Amino acid sequence: MTIPSIALLGRKDEPTDAVEEYCRYLADALQAHDIQLEIRRVPWEVHGWPGALHAVRLQATRWRDTWVLVQYTALGWSARGFPQKVLRALKILKSAGARVGIVFHDVEPYSGTRLIDSVRRFVQVRTMRRALALADLAIFTVPLYKLSWLPFRPAPVTYTDPTAPPPTKLSPRTLDLAKESLSPAVFKLISQHQARLGAPVDPFPLLPRCHFIPVGPNLPIPFELKLPPHLVEINRRVNERIDRAKGLLPPLDAEEPPPPLQPPADHVRTVGVFSITGGEAGAKETQDILRAMRHASQKLGRLRLSVFGRHAELREAQLRVGLHDLPVEISVEGVLSDQQVVERLRTCDVLLFIRGGISTRRSSAIAGIACGVPMVAYVGSETSWPFQDAGVILVSPKDPEELNDALVLLLSDYEFRAGLALANYMTYNEHFSWSAIATRFAALLKSR
């Protein structure tokens, strides 16, 4: 029997709405679990709040005992980031007998140093806490131990979520792939990578209604990917090397090492950037891109830079001026169709993620993992497991040399890049595919 459910969104974002895309892909994946997720909106920006809430009240009469998953972002429920009206919608749903869930796409209040920023932050924290108290189920897109505002703060305990047990160290497979490069700099990056993720703990075991489920890639990628041919060979070599280390196979003759994998002779190494932040933050990101690309081109020669997505076209002139004296081909495109984004990502050898720290709620970062692109990413307050299982090298946004060195390392070692791509494919299938995400959603919705 098909179980009906509702995804309730606030106003539509333009030119692209990541939350709506998230719901659309989730709805497709939930069909395999006999759950029908229907997308509805509260268009308060069109009809005003009285009319929009009246429409919710009328619809809610048909949602008794039905799961309604309210999708929370501060700007989805407010023009200026004061989202108290989402509480009115939640109360209407509760009074109508709906089973109310809330998915926190914004998991922390906005930052800022002005007085208005402090007021906005206070309102957002109070709103999120009250929304959590009203909900029967709360889904967070980052691990709970990363949140600063949850109301109960008992002593930290070991992370025990049975659906997502994060290791405290890099997986043996990932370490084995790193050793293949035989570069001391790789081991330095790996150790920094581990230290920045920190020990996974869950300081909120008293909140049984709260669960962590990462976002998916918001792209038309198969729910479970099959490895490309060159990664099948890498996978075979890795498994063989692990078996030899365990004594399951005889030692390899040192005089007969396997031939190294090589890209095609005419291959131009490509660095990708998927979207740039608007405003002043975008200007800084562009400077970071230019600094890293200049360093890499001076070391390695001819390269290609592919920048696409939101606000990319606004930075084209700055990028071309900054790289005009180097052998770097530049391609800049704005918002593309989902299929075009997949095509662009799969032509990249390395993806830079420098729009703040990488996080399990950033679908643009997950898109790179889903397409098997090795990544160099900034670490941030939300950076957590399962990125240590993926092909992602974490660097500090405060040390430009780390970004420069990591980019050169990945671009100069094809076999290491292939190993990280393999790790990305495996991590995507296990944690970030819509199939894996829908399985966790279905388990929670059916168990209550």
C-alpha atoms as one frame of an Amber mdcrd trajectory, in Angstrom:
protein
   0.000   0.000   0.000   1.311   3.427  -0.952   1.866   5.821   1.962   1.003
   9.452   1.120   3.196  12.257   2.456   3.678  15.967   1.825   6.769  18.141
   1.427   5.742  21.678   2.430   7.956  24.493   1.144   7.989  28.239   1.647
   8.564  30.704  -1.169  10.391  29.673  -4.329  14.015  30.683  -4.729  15.241
  32.096  -8.049  16.820  31.342 -10.502  17.206  27.840  -9.066  15.544  26.369
  -5.999  17.802  23.763  -4.375  15.191  22.794  -1.782  12.565  22.073  -4.437
  15.105  20.014  -6.395  15.962  18.133  -3.201  12.283  17.295  -2.657  11.810
  16.252  -6.264  14.721  13.801  -6.218  13.714  12.526  -2.775  10.154  11.934
  -4.009  11.431   9.879  -6.934  13.619   7.762  -4.652  10.862   7.204  -2.062
   8.648   5.553  -4.659  10.774   2.411  -4.306   9.619   2.301  -0.656   5.910
   2.775  -1.495   5.942   6.349  -0.197   4.410   9.064  -2.365   5.844  12.484
  -1.547   3.809  15.371  -2.960   5.351  18.851  -3.109   3.215  21.753  -1.877
   4.087  25.394  -1.236   3.042  28.194   1.087   3.325  31.107  -1.406   3.216
  33.901   1.150   5.208  36.227  -1.117   2.305  36.086  -3.635  -0.834  36.000
  -1.451   0.473  37.501   1.777   0.682  35.637   5.063  -3.047  35.684   5.983
  -4.073  34.198   2.635  -1.205  31.703   2.512  -1.856  30.389   6.032  -5.592
  30.160   5.318  -4.751  27.957   2.334  -2.589  25.756   4.585  -5.486  25.448
   7.039  -7.834  24.296   4.276  -5.362  21.765   2.879  -4.437  20.444   6.316
  -7.993  19.145   6.807  -7.053  16.399   4.314  -3.688  15.621   5.943  -4.798
  13.993   9.184  -2.360  11.174  10.117  -0.283  12.086   7.059   3.390  12.963
   7.284   3.979  16.613   6.342   7.685  17.379   6.041   8.174  21.141   6.384
  11.336  22.269   4.588  13.037  24.957   6.668  15.310  27.697   5.426  15.228
  31.138   6.973  14.624  32.872   3.639  12.039  30.309   2.589   9.774  31.600
   5.337  10.810  35.252   5.515  11.992  37.966   3.168  14.741  39.140   5.539
  15.583  36.069   7.571  13.045  36.443  10.394  11.174  33.145   9.880   8.715
  33.123  12.830   5.744  32.492  10.522   6.897  28.913   9.983   5.711  28.297
  13.559   2.185  29.330  12.561   2.234  26.763   9.770   3.490  24.062  12.130
   0.733  24.808  14.662  -1.923  24.639  11.957  -0.633  21.238  10.857  -0.536
  19.932  14.448  -4.057  21.123  15.189  -5.309  19.367  12.040  -3.850  16.048
  13.235  -1.011  15.838  10.723   2.202  14.055  11.600   4.682  16.901  11.429
   8.307  16.565  10.410  10.750  19.367   9.771  13.841  19.177   7.577  16.455
  21.754   8.562  18.294  22.840   5.419  19.562  25.879   7.334  21.074  24.319
  10.436  22.647  27.386  12.056  21.557  31.016  12.424  23.032  33.612  10.101
  26.287  35.281  11.078  27.084  39.005  11.094  28.339  41.696  13.442  25.703
  44.419  13.054  22.925  44.962  15.594  20.333  43.736  13.105  22.404  40.570
  12.601  22.328  39.882  16.337  18.561  40.359  16.447  18.089  38.122  13.384
  20.311  35.450  14.941  18.293  35.526  18.175  15.017  35.190  16.283  16.296
  32.351  14.135  17.582  30.327  17.089  14.331  30.807  19.000  12.337  29.851
  15.903  14.357  26.684  15.273  14.043  25.596  18.905  10.298  26.155  18.936
   9.916  24.372  15.619  11.848  21.427  17.024   9.515  21.315  20.036   6.434
  21.248  17.777   7.703  18.571  15.387   7.206  14.823  15.704  10.373  14.249
  13.677  13.357  16.495  12.892  15.850  15.805  10.105  19.155  17.659  10.156
  21.406  17.764   7.114  24.557  17.871   9.264  25.417  15.617  12.232  23.829
  16.684  15.497  27.174  17.126  17.245  27.933  19.991  14.857  24.960  22.103
  15.973  25.376  24.948  18.447  21.774  25.738  19.372  20.021  22.497  20.358
  18.327  23.019  23.733  19.740  19.995  25.588  23.483  19.767  26.084  24.453
  16.706  28.154  28.056  15.560  28.372  29.477  14.322  25.040  29.231  10.591
  24.447  30.528   8.287  21.746  28.579   8.555  18.521  26.182   5.602  18.420
  23.802   6.276  15.530  23.325   2.736  14.145  22.392   3.996  10.690  25.555
   6.045  10.243  28.562   4.907  12.313  31.407   7.312  11.492  34.965   6.003
  11.815  37.488   8.143  13.703  40.209   7.453  11.152  40.469   7.337   7.409
  39.408   3.990   6.028  42.211   1.499   5.195  41.178   1.688   1.547  41.630
   5.456   1.416  44.994   5.274   3.193  46.094   2.564   0.790  45.122   4.730
  -2.155  47.090   7.624  -0.683  50.242   5.516  -0.268  50.170   4.722  -3.981
  51.279   8.278  -4.740  54.528   7.838  -2.753  54.481  11.540  -1.952  55.287
  12.797   1.582  53.099  15.814   0.935  50.098  13.516   0.517  50.602  12.087
   3.993  50.811  15.599   5.414  47.492  16.459   3.802  45.958  13.199   4.994
  46.986  13.839   8.613  45.612  17.384   8.435  42.421  15.977   6.914  41.933
  13.582   9.851  42.695  16.132  12.526  40.184  18.629  11.112  37.296  16.207
  11.099  37.749  15.608  14.813  36.396  12.778  16.906  32.757  12.088  16.031
  30.548  12.459  19.090  26.833  12.947  19.628  26.261  15.355  22.526  22.486
  15.136  22.171  21.386  11.531  22.873  18.274  12.779  24.673  16.627  13.933
  21.460  15.264  10.733  19.914  13.192  12.701  17.403  16.344  14.199  15.829
  18.187  12.414  13.032  20.984  13.207  10.609  20.470  12.529   6.903  22.798
  14.248   4.401  21.538  15.828   1.209  21.935  14.275  -2.224  23.468  15.759
  -5.372  20.283  17.330  -6.892  21.370  15.948 -10.262  20.096  13.218 -12.619
  22.626  10.611 -11.512  21.711   6.915 -11.233  20.754   5.905  -7.717  23.642
   3.419  -7.722  26.646   4.075  -9.947  28.728   1.505 -11.781  32.461   2.181
 -11.906  33.979   3.502 -15.150  36.527   1.123 -16.779  39.664   2.908 -15.499
  38.313   2.826 -11.933  37.514  -0.873 -12.223  41.248  -1.435 -12.807  42.158
   0.797  -9.834  39.676  -1.103  -7.677  41.189  -4.427  -8.735  44.702  -3.234
  -7.882  43.634  -1.840  -4.517  41.860  -5.057  -3.498  44.833  -7.104  -4.662
  47.249  -4.929  -2.653  45.086  -5.235   0.468  44.912  -9.028   0.049  48.697
  -9.216  -0.280  49.126  -7.137   2.878  46.845  -9.577   4.704  48.833 -12.557
   3.418  45.943 -13.834   1.308  48.083 -13.555  -1.837  51.847 -14.123  -2.291
  54.080 -11.016  -2.277  54.406  -9.209  -5.575  57.740  -9.521  -7.353  59.403
  -6.149  -6.849  60.864  -6.325 -10.339  57.441  -6.641 -11.964  55.272  -3.775
 -10.671  52.016  -3.170 -12.542  52.303  -0.517 -15.255  51.137   2.906 -14.062
  47.811   4.169 -15.297  48.147   7.152 -17.611  45.644   9.625 -19.092  45.432
  10.030 -22.883  48.440  11.803 -24.400  46.383  14.822 -25.522  44.551  15.196
 -22.207  44.393  18.740 -20.783  44.041  18.664 -17.018  40.860  20.486 -16.019
  40.006  22.215 -12.746  36.298  22.734 -12.090  34.435  25.252  -9.935  30.694
  24.687  -9.498  29.057  28.040  -8.634  30.486  31.115  -6.951  28.894  32.993
  -4.078  27.400  36.388  -4.850  28.623  39.680  -3.433  31.894  40.299  -1.600
  32.298  36.627  -0.703  32.366  35.804  -4.410  35.176  38.296  -4.974  37.304
  36.572  -2.342  36.516  33.136  -3.777  37.602  34.327  -7.203  40.896  35.567
  -5.775  41.466  32.147  -4.171  40.760  30.449  -7.512  43.178  32.745  -9.325
  45.923  32.229  -6.751  45.622  28.431  -6.895  45.411  28.294 -10.709  48.390
  30.599 -11.165  50.468  28.452  -8.819  49.407  25.224 -10.536  50.023  26.546
 -14.052  53.469  27.839 -13.120  54.312  24.361 -11.826  52.577  22.186 -14.436
  52.094  24.279 -17.556  48.951  24.014 -19.661  45.678  23.682 -17.727  41.987
  24.310 -18.235  39.612  26.100 -15.828  35.882  25.386 -16.080  33.636  27.621
 -13.955  29.862  27.165 -14.163  26.715  27.668 -12.125  25.249  30.585 -10.201
  27.173  33.885 -10.380  29.950  32.343 -12.489  29.376  34.732 -15.392  29.735
  37.707 -13.022  33.375  36.754 -12.389  34.424  35.955 -15.952  36.253  39.229
 -16.574  38.139  38.972 -13.277  39.195  35.393 -14.064  40.374  36.193 -17.589
  42.384  39.216 -16.481  43.956  37.278 -13.625  45.139  34.406 -15.864  45.806
  36.203 -19.154  49.577  35.667 -19.019  49.461  31.923 -18.318  48.635  28.859
 -20.495  45.209  28.363 -18.937  42.118  27.832 -21.078  39.071  29.389 -19.415
  35.438  28.365 -19.802  32.774  30.302 -17.882  29.060  29.447 -17.995  26.149
  30.532 -15.849  23.215  28.438 -14.691  23.027  25.184 -16.675  20.520  22.376
 -16.926  21.007  19.452 -14.544  22.278  17.212 -17.328  24.754  19.862 -18.482
  26.085  20.179 -14.919  26.732  16.426 -14.830  28.536  16.625 -18.177  30.739
  19.507 -16.998  31.611  17.812 -13.722  32.615  14.592 -15.420  35.111  16.440
 -17.629  36.946  17.782 -14.549  40.090  16.204 -13.116  39.779  18.149  -9.851
  36.932  20.157  -8.338  37.623  23.120  -6.062  35.052  23.663  -3.300  35.866
  26.978  -1.665  32.357  28.405  -1.057  32.917  28.167   2.684  33.580  24.864
   4.412  32.437  21.641   2.795  29.345  20.215   4.464  26.861  17.366   4.167
  24.152  19.955   3.456  25.913  21.461   0.421  24.452  19.741  -2.633  27.031
  21.337  -4.946  29.777  19.531  -3.017  27.855  16.248  -3.040  27.457  16.661
  -6.810  31.225  16.437  -7.235  31.386  13.288  -5.125  28.500  11.756  -7.082
  30.324  12.390 -10.367  33.537  10.836  -9.047  35.583  14.050  -9.175  38.498
  14.314  -6.699  38.061  17.456  -4.646  40.088  20.023  -2.777  37.782  21.663
  -0.251  37.911  24.168   2.551  37.289  22.796   6.014  34.610  24.523   8.093
  32.556  24.240  11.252  30.122  21.807   9.592  32.767  19.566   7.989  32.258
  16.037   9.259  31.937  12.368   8.468  31.544  10.808   5.891  33.988  13.068
   4.037  36.983  11.122   5.385  35.783   8.150   3.335  35.449  10.243   0.176
  38.064  11.452  -2.290  38.268  14.888  -0.690  41.408  16.660   0.504  40.601
  19.224   3.193  42.619  22.423   3.426  42.458  25.468   5.654  40.847  28.615
   4.242  43.378  30.574   6.324  46.451  29.078   4.606  46.525  29.657   0.817
  49.601  27.439   0.434  47.609  24.386   1.483  45.123  24.938  -1.348  47.959
  25.563  -3.824  49.928  22.460  -2.814  46.885  20.168  -2.750  45.821  21.256
  -6.242  49.293  20.632  -7.674  49.468  17.226  -5.988  46.196  16.051  -7.477
  46.843  17.450 -10.941  50.315  15.908 -11.132  49.374  12.334 -10.090  46.816
  10.613 -12.334  46.757   7.366 -10.396  46.181   9.159  -7.108  43.326  11.114
  -8.685  41.815   7.867  -9.945  42.052   6.406  -6.458  40.221   9.378  -4.950
  37.608   9.178  -7.706  37.052   5.541  -6.745  36.602   6.552  -3.106  34.031
   9.143  -4.196  31.987   6.620  -6.162  31.921   4.246  -3.196  31.043   6.977
  -0.706  28.271   8.241  -2.973  26.668   4.802  -3.301  26.808   4.179   0.445
  25.886   7.581   1.892  24.918  10.285  -0.607  22.903   8.471  -3.278  19.186
   9.171  -3.294  18.644   5.456  -2.805  20.585   5.523   0.479  18.887   8.757
   1.592  15.403   7.465   0.776  16.080   4.239   2.679  16.804   6.216   5.836
  13.787   8.481   5.358  11.520   5.486   4.760  12.760   3.743   7.905  11.941
   6.794  10.014   8.557   7.515   8.456   7.400   3.919   8.717   8.606   3.407
  12.275   6.433   6.156  13.770
